[in-house]
Amino acid sequence: MVLHGNELQAFFLNKCGIPGNKVKFYVSWLNRFLEYRNGNLDDISEHDLKTFGDDLEEKGYQDWVVKQAQEAVLPYLY
């Protein structure tokens, strides 16, 4: 399952207040999280978000990138 399209972009832009130049990155991170979770957005916990961040850190991503990736998923936790 890959989320995309104008609705998701509008969600990040309008409902989450993400600046327009960053929206494509948030969409991409949410889709990567979906891949990490095998397409499942049900019952996401803070532990899932932490392990996703830990996985990114192990792959060599910088702290600010990991934070952005986790921020992209946060709206789906709540």
N, C-alpha and C positions, 0 to 999 in steps of 0.2 A: 504494500500500500504506500503510495507516494502522494503527499499532499502538495498541491500547487494551485496556480491560477489566481485570478483577480480577487477572489473572496479571501484567500489566506493573506495575500499582500495587503488588502484593505484592513483585515483584522489587525495585523501588526502595526500598520500605519495609523489607523484611526482609533482603535480600541486600546492598543498598548502604548501608543505614542512613540513608536520607534521612528527615527528619522528616515526619510525616503531613501537616502544613500546606503542605509544599512539593512533595509527590508529584505533584499535578496539573500543576504547572509543568514538572516534569521529563518527564512523559509528553508534554506539549504540545511541549516543545523537541525531544524525540526525533522526534516526528512532523514537526516543521518541518524537521529535518535530513533526514529521509527524503524530504520534498518537494524539498529542495535537491539531493539525490542522485538524484532521479527514482525513488524507491522502492527503491534498491539499497543493501543493507547489506554486500555482498560487497567484500572487499579495501579496507576503509576504512583510511586512513593518517592519521598525525598531520598531514600536509599538508592533507588534506581537512577535518580539524577546524579547522585554522588558517584556511583560506579561508572556511569557514562563519562563523567568528568575525569575520573581516575584513569579510565581507558584512554582518553585523549591525551592525558599527561604522559602516560607510558609510551604513547606513539610520538612524543616529542613536541606536542603543541605548547605554545607559550601560555602563561597563566591568563592573560587577558583574552585569549582566544577561547580557552576553556570556560571562562566566566561568561563570555558572549554566547557560547553554545548552550550553557545551562540556562541562561536568561531566555533564550528562545523557546525553551521547553516549559518554563515556569507557568505561563498562562494555562497550560493543559493540566497542571497539577491542581489548580483551584477553580 
